[in-house]
Amino acid sequence: MAQYNLARRYEVGNGGSVDKAEAHKWHRLAARQGIADAAKALDDLKNRLTGEEITEGQRRFATFIVRKPPSASSKQPAGSRGSAAE
């Protein structure tokens, strides 16, 4: 829900300047978390954006997504990084 609230702040300029591409990014992140209001707001916002603003919002979304770190099972045990001669 915090992502949706942040998106709304960027969309209307509450507490700062309006940044529609940033609003697009945060609405999309919130919608991805299953927040129905964010999905609707994203659709509404897209109708008011230029193609460039949509592209920029998509770019910001894509660069924001963080890849999961490797699982603990794929990490080497402590002390196993040395050479076989140790």
N, C-alpha and C positions, 0 to 999 in steps of 0.2 A: 504494500500500500504506500510505503514511503516513496517508491519509484514513481508511482502515479502522481502523488502530491508534488514531487519535484518537477515532473513534466508539466503540470498545470502552472507552476510558478514561472517556468521558462516560457510557456505559451502566452501568458497574460502579462508577464513582466512584474509580478508580485515580488517585491524585495530586490529587484534588479532590472536589467534590461530584457526586452523580449528577444528570444533566440529560438526561432521556430525549428531549426535543424536540431538543436539540443532537445527541444520538447519532443520532436519526433523520436529521437533516440530513447528517451526515458519512457515515453508511452509504449514504445515497442518492447522495451525490457520488461515493463510492468505487464503488458499483455502476454508476454512469454511466460510469466509467472501465473497466468490464469486469471488475472484481474479483468473482469468483463467490462467495467467502466473504462479501463485503459484501452481495450480493443475498440470500443465505440469511439472514444475520444481520438484515437489514432486515425480511424476512418474519417471522422469529421475534419481533423486537422489536414489530412492529405488533400481534401477538397479545397483547402485554402492556401496550399503551398504551391510554389513554382516547381518546375521539374528540377531545377538546380537545388532548391531547398530539400526536396525529397532525396535526391542523390547524396547530398551532404549528410542528411540525417541517417541514411543507410550506411554511409562510409563510417560515420562516428559510431554507429551501433556495432558494425563489424570489427572495428578496432578496439572497442570496449570489451568485447567478449574475451574472457580470460580462459585459456586452455587449462584443463585440469592437470595438476602435477602428476608425475608417475606414481603408481600405487606403491605402497610400502613393500609389497612382495617383489617388485622389480628392482628395488634398490639393493646394492651390495651390502652384505653384513659389515659391520665395523671391523677394521683390521684386515680386510681381504683385498685391499687395494695395493698392497706391497708386491714386490717381485717374488717369484718362487724361491729365490736364493735366501730369503730372510729367515 
